[in-house]
Amino acid sequence: MSREIRRAREKKGETVSETIEKRHQTHPIMYVGLVVLLVVIVVSFVLAGPGGIMGRGNIGNGGNIVFGAYNGQEISYVQGNYFSQQVQQYASQVQGSNAGTGNTDNTAQTYQVWYQAFMGTAEHYAILQQADRAGVNISEDAVDKSLLSYPGYLDENGKFSEDKFTAASAADKASTRKITRENLRSGTFVNDLAGGIKDGTKETEFIKTMMLPERSFNFVSLPFTSFPNEEVRKYGEANKSRFVREKLSRILVKTSEAQATEIRKKILDKTSSFEELAKTYSKDSYADKGGDMGWRYAYDLEADFDVKANAQKVLALKTGDVSDVLKGTFGWMIYRCDTEATDADFTNAAIQADVRTYITTYEKGKIEDYFNERAGQLSRRSAEVGFNAAAREMGLKVSSTLFFPVNLSSVFSFVPLKATVDADTPANAANSEDFFYRAFTLGKDQVSAPVVLDDQVLVLQLKGEQQMADSAAAIVSNWVPYVANQSLQYDLYSVMMTPDKLTNNFDAAFSTYVAPSSRKQ
């Protein structure tokens, strides 16, 4: 599969809704109405031109290409249907946005757009099925009125053109009318549903009451990345057996134990070299290097086996020894000891880095405990000499925040949690209930107990409190219905787009019919 496709797959979740959310950070009120619209129309990206939106396969030849299904209804590409019109519509949009940019990443953009068109069609069908259950109907007059503004029937001045309408084929007219009716039905259903949300005055006032008091804090951050080298060395010394090192080569056989035994016999008989046999038979990433694994730690070697005793057999090999055939996690393995096992030198910088990685990956609680204790020392000493003085004694930097309200998960994006120096803003604090609880229960000049985040521990001191500016408070009245609508969209999508309802065969259909070359590995 091409690198471009893999990149595009990583971006599957990046829809225009995220772009609108970013714009909303700056202009919240302006974009409230767009939230509902996103459920009906997913704006995507697609590259027009040679090898672009129609791909390099069989799309466009009148076939019915099935990409999946929603609740039993096929999601297929047929000329003139909703899926195809979405692709064509997005093509013209992106063709303009790509003009002059030099963007030539055809495969990745094509994949991204077709996937978004597929998901948009699935959402469209989901909403229509809900509209059917709700009995939503659209009058012929309403459809006629909407067709007067259909882009394909407009002249260069943006007015309805009878000539263009007359020139369209009967099939095109029927398809356009059908899709126009569907869009009106789905839009009516979603707008009726969203319109049913009532944000009461008391609810708005409660949120205002919660938001109006803003606080600023002095704080010390103890990042896990500053875990001292001396503590790393101590951990290594206390757990020497995990960091015994041995230089090894390996052959991994996945077919059978018998074949592995035959390969081992050839090694011992010296009819073929270990390196040649590894390149021919081994099925792992070391095969191309003749089986050379380099230095392996004991804890890393144990991961190769379900039975840890087998790892000890390998660690017991002397230089030049070849192991028995050992059953491992992924097959049968033969090891050769290139340099026998030795204890790690924990004063070596490279080994310290490996031990640090091990602690961070498998023993993160050790780091958290260390910094919790440091934070506790700071809190206790602050009660005696003051926060700033205690931090200086311990060699710790004191930073400060701007004023912000209780704003869990940054739902009120116009008043974010930020440090006076942006780079000092504590990562993940905005998503921590414990952070806001401890911050907003502190008394004046009081110092908090340790606040543990994902990658650091904080200690806070209340610096000041004020009422939110009137200009920011005024936004709240418009924000409540926005948040309610946003929650509705999330709930609606969660209920509709479940694995038991959505059959997603997009990748197979795309690589077969749209961009066959993407199937290359």
Residue, then its C-alpha position, 0 to 999 in steps of 0.5 A: m500500500s502506498r505511503e500516501i494512502r497510509r498518510a491519508r488514513e491517518k487523517k480520516g478523522e480530520t473533517v472540516s468540522e475541526t476547521i470550523e471549530k478552530r475558526h469558532q475559537t476566534h468567532p464563536i457566535m458566528y459559527v453556531g449555526l454551522v454545527v447543525l449543517l455539518v450533520v447534513i453535509v460533510v465538506s471534504f477535500v478532493l483533487a481534480g485533474p489527471g488521476g484525481i477525483m475519478g481515480r485511476g481505476n474503473i470509476g466513471n464507466g457507469g458501474n455500480i461500485v459498492f463501498g459499504a452499507y448503512n443499516g442494510q442500505e447500500i452505499s454505492y457510487v453510481q453516476g448521478n447519485y448522492f455519493s457521486q454528486q458529493v465527490q464532484q461538488y468537493a472536486s470543484q471546491v478543492q480545485g480552486s483551493n489548490a490553485g497555485t499551491g503546487n500540491t501534487d499529492n493526488t493519491a492522498q487527497t483522493y483517498q481522503v476525499w472519497y473516504q469523507a464522501f463515503m462517511g458523509t453519504a452514510e450520515h446522509y442515509a442515517i438521517l434519512q432513515q430517522a426522518d422516515r421513522a419520524g414521518v418527515n415529508i417535503s411538499e412538491d412546492a418546497v422542492d420546486k422552490s429549492l431547485l430554483s437555486y440549484p447551482g447546475y441551473l443557474d446562469e453566470n449572474g446566479k439566476f435560474s436559467e430555463d435554458k440550462f434546466t431544459a438542456a438537462s437530461a430527464a435522468d439528471k433532472a430526476s436525480t437532482r430532484k431526488i437528492t434535493r428532496e433528500n437534503l430538504r428532508s434530512g435538513t428539516f429533521v435535524n433542524d427540528l430536532a435541534g430546535g427542540i432543545k430549550d436552554g432555560t434562563k436558569e441554566t444559562e445563569f448557573i453557567k454564568t455564575m460558575m464562569l464569572p469568577e476568574r482566578s490566576f495562580n502561581f505554580v511550579s511544574l515538575p515534569f516527568t522528563s526531569f526525573p534525575n539521572e541518579e534516580v534512573r541509576k538507582y532503579g537500574e542497580a536495584n533491578k539488575s536482572r532486567f538489564v542484563r545484556e547479550k548480543l544475539s542473532r536469531i532465526l524465526v521460523k513460522t512454518s513448523e518445529a520440524q523445519a526449525t530443527e532441520i535449519r538448526k542441524k544445518i548450522l551445527d553441521k556447518t553446511s550453511s552459515f547462520e547468516e545465509l539461513a537467516k536471510t533465506y528462512s527467517k521471518d522477522s525484521y532481522a533477516d536481511k541482516g543475517g539475523d543480527m539483533g544487536w544487544r538485547y536486554a533480559y526484559d526485552l528478550e522475555a517478550d519473545f517467549d510465553v515461558k520466561a524460562n526460555a529467555q533464561k536459556v538464551l541468556a545462559l549461552k556462551t559466545g558462539d553457542v547456538s540454542d535449541v529450537l525454542k517455542g516463542t510467541f510468534g513461532w520457533m526460534i534459534y538463537r546464536c550468542d555473539t557476545e555472552a550476557t553481561d551486567a549493564d553499566f548504569t553510569n553509561a549514558a546510552i544505558q541510562a537512556d534505555v533504563r529511563t525509557y523502560i521506567t517511563t514505559y513500564e514503571k511510570g508510577k515510580i516517576e509519579d511517586y518521586f515527584n509527588e514526594r517533591a511536590g509535598q515537600l514544596s507544599r510543606r515548606s511553603a507553609e513555613v517560608g512562603f511559596n516563592a522562597a520554598a521554590r527557590e530553596m528547592g531550585l524550582k521555577v515559579s510560573s504564573t497563569l493568566f485569569f481563567p474560570v472553571n473551564l474543564s475540557s476548554v469548553f469555553s474556548f474564548v477564556p482558555l487556561k494559559a500561562t503568562v509565558d505560553a510555553d509554560t502552560p501545563a499540558n493536559a491541565a484543562n482536561s483534569e477535574d482534579f486540577f480545577y477542583r484544587a485550583f478553585t477551592l484554594g484560599k488566598d495565598q494558600v498552596s495546593a496539595p500535589v496535582v498529578l497530570d499525565d506527564q507532570v505534577l503541579v503545585l499551585q498558589l492562588k495569586g488573585e481573583q476577579q470577575m470576568a469581563d462583561s464582553a466575555a460574559a455576554i458571549v455565554s448567553n449565545w454559548v449555551p445553545y451552541v454547546a447544547n447543539q454540539s452535544l446533540q450532534y455528538d449524541l446523534y452521531s454516536v447513536m447512528m454511526t455504530p459498527d452494527k449499522l455501518t458496514n465499511n468496505f471502503d478501503a477494498a473498494f477504493s484500492t480496487y476501483v479508484a486507485p488500484s496502484s495504492r494496493k502496492q506494498 
